[in-house]
Amino acid sequence: MPQLDTSTWSITIISMIITLFIVFQLKISKYNFPKDPEPNLTKLTTTTSPWEKKWTKIYSPLSLPQE
């Protein structure tokens, strides 16, 4: 039974990978990608809420005196 000659496999695999890389690069380069979005200048509107006018204190259960 003859032995399988594997001496050319490495160059075949390397050339296949390079060819696939080139083909995919050419396919991808045909697409038009959108430009980067530019930030819009927005006006900051301040609204006053009723709870912003008065000072409130929130008690955490851990800070209450123990019974």
Protein Blocks (a to p, Z undefined) as FASTA:
>chain_A
ZZddfklmmmmmmmmmmmmmmmmmmmmmmpccddddddddddddddddfklmpccddddf
klpccZZ
